[in-house]
Amino acid sequence: RFTILAMLGLAVLAAAGFDRLTGRMASRQRVGIGVLVGVLMVVEFAAIPLATIPYVVEIPLADRWLASRPGPFAVAEFPLPDPANAGAFARRQAQFMLHSMAHWQKTVHGHSGFQPPFHDDLYERMRRFPDADVLDRLASIGVRYIVIHTELYEPGAWEAVRVRVEQEPRLSLEHVAGEGRVYALGTW
């Protein structure tokens, strides 16, 4: 916000300077110099060719499958990195937010500059998935589906989680698509 105001101030200052420098010139000359300065600024600030890298969002099949389910419902996705690693955590939250565009249902994931204490507590608990307190908390906020992206786990970590997930009576496997698994979260 303040950058925009600063740029506005610089633009006004530049216009006042231009007016002072060209004030004694004929109107036609001032227009010509103004156009010339404008063209020079466009050339100076042109970024041609614009070196961009296209960003492609690959929405997993498991998230696409959720679009076929009757709504409304809420979704939680796993695994989550350690919230103390802010960069990795924010990237994963953004990734899971983009996944939700496949089904347009509520998700517990999101990222902004503000995280209320509830979310900090929830994300810290979610790192212990599939513990009972995690499932209790997710069920209490209306989560019906849990999407697990097995390829995002550290090598060898998914097998330990898989055994615990299969032993949890409240989780029932609904769909497997590629590396993704969708579980329905039952309530007690």
C-alpha positions as a Markdown table, in Angstrom:
| # | Residue | x | y | z |
|---|---|---|---|---|
| 1 | Arg | 0.0 | 0.0 | 0.0 |
| 2 | Phe | 2.7 | 2.5 | 1.0 |
| 3 | Thr | 4.7 | 1.6 | -2.1 |
| 4 | Ile | 1.7 | 2.7 | -4.3 |
| 5 | Leu | 1.5 | 6.0 | -2.4 |
| 6 | Ala | 5.2 | 6.5 | -2.8 |
| 7 | Met | 5.0 | 5.9 | -6.5 |
| 8 | Leu | 2.1 | 8.3 | -6.8 |
| 9 | Gly | 4.2 | 11.0 | -5.0 |
| 10 | Leu | 7.1 | 10.4 | -7.3 |
| 11 | Ala | 4.9 | 10.6 | -10.3 |
| 12 | Val | 3.5 | 14.0 | -9.1 |
| 13 | Leu | 7.0 | 15.2 | -8.4 |
| 14 | Ala | 8.2 | 14.1 | -11.9 |
| 15 | Ala | 5.2 | 15.9 | -13.5 |
| 16 | Ala | 6.1 | 19.1 | -11.5 |
| 17 | Gly | 9.7 | 18.8 | -12.6 |
| 18 | Phe | 8.6 | 18.3 | -16.3 |
| 19 | Asp | 6.3 | 21.3 | -16.0 |
| 20 | Arg | 9.1 | 23.5 | -14.6 |
| 21 | Leu | 11.6 | 22.4 | -17.2 |
| 22 | Thr | 9.3 | 22.9 | -20.2 |
| 23 | Gly | 7.2 | 25.8 | -18.9 |
| 24 | Arg | 8.7 | 28.4 | -21.2 |
| 25 | Met | 8.4 | 26.2 | -24.3 |
| 26 | Ala | 5.6 | 26.4 | -26.9 |
| 27 | Ser | 2.6 | 24.1 | -26.3 |
| 28 | Arg | 3.5 | 22.0 | -29.4 |
| 29 | Gln | 7.1 | 21.5 | -28.2 |
| 30 | Arg | 5.9 | 20.5 | -24.7 |
| 31 | Val | 3.6 | 17.8 | -26.2 |
| 32 | Gly | 6.4 | 16.5 | -28.4 |
| 33 | Ile | 8.9 | 16.3 | -25.5 |
| 34 | Gly | 6.2 | 14.7 | -23.3 |
| 35 | Val | 5.6 | 12.0 | -26.0 |
| 36 | Leu | 9.3 | 11.5 | -26.4 |
| 37 | Val | 9.8 | 11.1 | -22.6 |
| 38 | Gly | 6.9 | 8.6 | -22.5 |
| 39 | Val | 8.3 | 6.5 | -25.4 |
| 40 | Leu | 11.7 | 6.5 | -23.8 |
| 41 | Met | 10.2 | 5.3 | -20.5 |
| 42 | Val | 8.3 | 2.5 | -22.2 |
| 43 | Val | 11.6 | 1.4 | -24.0 |
| 44 | Glu | 13.5 | 1.7 | -20.7 |
| 45 | Phe | 11.1 | -0.4 | -18.7 |
| 46 | Ala | 10.1 | -2.9 | -21.4 |
| 47 | Ala | 10.8 | -6.5 | -20.5 |
| 48 | Ile | 10.9 | -8.1 | -23.9 |
| 49 | Pro | 11.0 | -11.0 | -24.3 |
| 50 | Leu | 9.2 | -11.6 | -21.0 |
| 51 | Ala | 11.1 | -14.5 | -19.5 |
| 52 | Thr | 8.3 | -16.4 | -17.7 |
| 53 | Ile | 7.9 | -20.0 | -16.8 |
| 54 | Pro | 4.4 | -21.3 | -17.2 |
| 55 | Tyr | 3.0 | -22.7 | -14.0 |
| 56 | Val | 0.9 | -25.8 | -14.4 |
| 57 | Val | -1.3 | -27.1 | -11.7 |
| 58 | Glu | -1.7 | -30.8 | -11.8 |
| 59 | Ile | -4.8 | -31.6 | -9.7 |
| 60 | Pro | -4.5 | -35.2 | -8.5 |
| 61 | Leu | -7.2 | -37.7 | -9.6 |
| 62 | Ala | -8.2 | -38.3 | -6.0 |
| 63 | Asp | -9.2 | -34.6 | -5.7 |
| 64 | Arg | -11.0 | -34.8 | -9.0 |
| 65 | Trp | -13.0 | -37.8 | -7.9 |
| 66 | Leu | -14.3 | -35.8 | -4.9 |
| 67 | Ala | -16.1 | -33.5 | -7.4 |
| 68 | Ser | -18.4 | -36.5 | -8.1 |
| 69 | Arg | -19.4 | -36.8 | -4.5 |
| 70 | Pro | -22.6 | -35.1 | -3.2 |
| 71 | Gly | -21.9 | -32.0 | -1.3 |
| 72 | Pro | -21.4 | -30.0 | 0.8 |
| 73 | Phe | -18.5 | -31.6 | 2.6 |
| 74 | Ala | -15.1 | -30.6 | 4.0 |
| 75 | Val | -11.7 | -32.1 | 3.1 |
| 76 | Ala | -8.4 | -32.5 | 4.8 |
| 77 | Glu | -5.3 | -33.5 | 2.8 |
| 78 | Phe | -2.1 | -35.2 | 4.0 |
| 79 | Pro | 0.8 | -35.1 | 4.6 |
| 80 | Leu | 1.7 | -31.8 | 6.1 |
| 81 | Pro | 5.3 | -30.6 | 6.6 |
| 82 | Asp | 6.4 | -29.2 | 9.9 |
| 83 | Pro | 4.7 | -25.8 | 10.5 |
| 84 | Ala | 8.1 | -24.6 | 11.8 |
| 85 | Asn | 9.4 | -24.9 | 8.3 |
| 86 | Ala | 7.3 | -21.9 | 7.1 |
| 87 | Gly | 8.3 | -22.1 | 3.4 |
| 88 | Ala | 7.6 | -25.7 | 2.9 |
| 89 | Phe | 4.4 | -25.4 | 5.0 |
| 90 | Ala | 3.1 | -22.4 | 3.0 |
| 91 | Arg | 3.9 | -24.2 | -0.3 |
| 92 | Arg | 2.0 | -27.3 | 0.8 |
| 93 | Gln | -1.0 | -25.3 | 2.0 |
| 94 | Ala | -1.1 | -23.5 | -1.4 |
| 95 | Gln | -0.8 | -26.8 | -3.2 |
| 96 | Phe | -3.8 | -28.2 | -1.3 |
| 97 | Met | -5.8 | -25.0 | -1.8 |
| 98 | Leu | -5.3 | -25.4 | -5.5 |
| 99 | His | -6.4 | -29.0 | -5.3 |
| 100 | Ser | -9.7 | -27.9 | -3.8 |
| 101 | Met | -10.5 | -26.1 | -7.2 |
| 102 | Ala | -11.3 | -29.6 | -8.5 |
| 103 | His | -14.3 | -30.0 | -6.2 |
| 104 | Trp | -15.0 | -26.5 | -4.8 |
| 105 | Gln | -15.8 | -27.8 | -1.4 |
| 106 | Lys | -14.5 | -26.6 | 2.0 |
| 107 | Thr | -11.0 | -27.5 | 3.0 |
| 108 | Val | -9.1 | -27.1 | 6.2 |
| 109 | His | -6.1 | -25.9 | 4.2 |
| 110 | Gly | -5.2 | -22.3 | 3.4 |
| 111 | His | -2.5 | -19.8 | 3.8 |
| 112 | Ser | -2.4 | -16.1 | 4.4 |
| 113 | Gly | -0.4 | -13.7 | 6.5 |
| 114 | Phe | -2.6 | -14.5 | 9.5 |
| 115 | Gln | -3.1 | -17.8 | 11.1 |
| 116 | Pro | -5.4 | -17.8 | 14.2 |
| 117 | Pro | -4.5 | -20.0 | 17.2 |
| 118 | Phe | -7.2 | -22.6 | 16.2 |
| 119 | His | -5.4 | -23.3 | 12.9 |
| 120 | Asp | -2.0 | -23.5 | 14.5 |
| 121 | Asp | -3.3 | -26.1 | 16.9 |
| 122 | Leu | -5.1 | -28.0 | 14.1 |
| 123 | Tyr | -2.1 | -28.1 | 11.9 |
| 124 | Glu | 0.2 | -29.2 | 14.7 |
| 125 | Arg | -2.2 | -32.0 | 15.5 |
| 126 | Met | -2.6 | -33.0 | 11.9 |
| 127 | Arg | 1.1 | -33.8 | 11.8 |
| 128 | Arg | 0.3 | -36.8 | 14.1 |
| 129 | Phe | -2.3 | -38.2 | 11.7 |
| 130 | Pro | -4.1 | -40.7 | 12.1 |
| 131 | Asp | -4.1 | -40.3 | 15.9 |
| 132 | Ala | -7.5 | -40.3 | 17.5 |
| 133 | Asp | -7.3 | -36.7 | 18.7 |
| 134 | Val | -6.6 | -35.6 | 15.1 |
| 135 | Leu | -9.6 | -37.5 | 13.8 |
| 136 | Asp | -11.8 | -36.1 | 16.6 |
| 137 | Arg | -10.8 | -32.6 | 15.8 |
| 138 | Leu | -11.3 | -33.1 | 12.0 |
| 139 | Ala | -14.7 | -34.7 | 12.6 |
| 140 | Ser | -15.7 | -31.8 | 15.0 |
| 141 | Ile | -15.2 | -29.3 | 12.3 |
| 142 | Gly | -17.1 | -31.2 | 9.7 |
| 143 | Val | -14.4 | -33.0 | 7.7 |
| 144 | Arg | -15.9 | -35.9 | 5.8 |
| 145 | Tyr | -13.1 | -36.8 | 3.4 |
| 146 | Ile | -9.4 | -37.2 | 3.9 |
| 147 | Val | -7.1 | -37.3 | 0.9 |
| 148 | Ile | -3.7 | -38.9 | 1.3 |
| 149 | His | -1.0 | -38.2 | -1.2 |
| 150 | Thr | 1.3 | -41.1 | -0.7 |
| 151 | Glu | 4.0 | -39.6 | -3.0 |
| 152 | Leu | 4.4 | -36.6 | -0.7 |
| 153 | Tyr | 5.6 | -38.7 | 2.2 |
| 154 | Glu | 9.3 | -39.1 | 2.9 |
| 155 | Pro | 10.7 | -42.4 | 1.5 |
| 156 | Gly | 9.5 | -45.3 | 3.8 |
| 157 | Ala | 7.2 | -43.1 | 5.9 |
| 158 | Trp | 4.0 | -43.9 | 4.0 |
| 159 | Glu | 4.2 | -47.6 | 5.0 |
| 160 | Ala | 4.1 | -46.8 | 8.7 |
| 161 | Val | 1.2 | -44.4 | 8.2 |
| 162 | Arg | -0.6 | -46.8 | 6.0 |
| 163 | Val | -0.6 | -49.5 | 8.7 |
| 164 | Arg | -2.0 | -47.1 | 11.2 |
| 165 | Val | -4.6 | -45.8 | 8.8 |
| 166 | Glu | -5.8 | -49.3 | 8.0 |
| 167 | Gln | -6.2 | -50.1 | 11.7 |
| 168 | Glu | -8.3 | -47.0 | 12.3 |
| 169 | Pro | -12.0 | -48.0 | 12.3 |
| 170 | Arg | -13.3 | -44.5 | 11.6 |
| 171 | Leu | -11.4 | -44.4 | 8.2 |
| 172 | Ser | -12.8 | -46.3 | 5.3 |
| 173 | Leu | -11.1 | -46.3 | 1.9 |
| 174 | Glu | -13.5 | -44.8 | -0.7 |
| 175 | His | -11.2 | -44.4 | -3.7 |
| 176 | Val | -7.7 | -45.0 | -4.9 |
| 177 | Ala | -6.4 | -43.0 | -7.9 |
| 178 | Gly | -2.7 | -43.1 | -8.8 |
| 179 | Glu | -0.8 | -42.1 | -5.7 |
| 180 | Gly | -3.9 | -40.6 | -4.0 |
| 181 | Arg | -6.2 | -42.3 | -1.6 |
| 182 | Val | -9.5 | -40.9 | -0.4 |
| 183 | Tyr | -10.9 | -42.0 | 3.0 |
| 184 | Ala | -14.3 | -41.3 | 4.4 |
| 185 | Leu | -14.1 | -40.1 | 8.0 |
| 186 | Gly | -16.8 | -41.7 | 10.2 |
| 187 | Thr | -17.9 | -40.3 | 13.5 |
| 188 | Trp | -18.3 | -42.1 | 16.8 |
